[in-house]
Structures are given as structure tokens and as C-alpha cells.
Amino acid sequence: MVLKEIFEVAGILLIDKGDMVQKGYGWMLKAPVKQTKMRFLFF
């Protein structure tokens, strides 16, 4: 997924209060940050 798609899905899931949804939401937002950091480290 590209960042634009991730943020679109995040906007939809933000209002869902389910525990597992919120856990997945957090993971979904953390994953691209880790990848971006790795890209900058190896640049």
C-alpha cells in the first residue's frame, strides 16, 4: 500500500472502537514509518 491509501483506510477505521481494529490501526500506521526510516538509513 502507498501512504495515500493507508491514510484513507486510517480515516475510516479511526471511528471504530473495537480493540482489535485499534490494534491493527496502530500497526498499519507504524509499518510505513519503519520502512521510511530504513530507506533513509540506507540512502
C-alpha positions as CSV (number, residue, x, y, z in Angstrom):
1,M,0.0,0.0,0.0
2,V,1.1,3.5,-0.6
3,L,0.8,6.2,2.0
4,K,-2.2,7.8,0.4
5,E,-4.2,4.5,0.6
6,I,-3.0,3.9,4.2
7,F,-4.3,7.3,5.3
8,E,-7.6,6.8,3.5
9,V,-8.2,3.5,5.3
10,A,-7.0,5.0,8.6
11,G,-9.6,7.8,8.3
12,I,-12.3,5.1,8.0
13,L,-11.0,3.0,10.9
14,L,-10.4,5.8,13.3
15,I,-14.0,5.9,14.4
16,D,-14.2,2.1,15.0
17,K,-13.7,1.5,18.8
18,G,-13.1,-2.3,18.6
19,D,-10.0,-3.4,20.4
20,M,-8.6,-5.5,17.5
21,V,-9.4,-2.8,15.0
22,Q,-7.5,-0.2,17.0
23,K,-4.6,-2.6,17.4
24,G,-4.5,-3.2,13.6
25,Y,-4.9,0.6,13.1
26,G,-1.7,1.3,15.1
27,W,0.2,-1.4,13.3
28,M,-0.9,-0.2,10.0
29,L,0.4,3.3,10.8
30,K,3.7,2.1,12.3
31,A,4.7,-0.2,9.3
32,P,5.3,2.6,6.7
33,V,7.2,4.7,9.3
34,K,9.6,1.8,9.9
35,Q,10.0,1.3,6.1
36,T,10.6,5.0,5.5
37,K,13.2,5.1,8.3
38,M,15.0,2.2,6.7
39,R,15.1,3.9,3.3
40,F,16.7,7.0,4.9
41,L,19.2,4.9,6.7
42,F,20.4,3.2,3.6
43,F,20.3,6.2,1.4
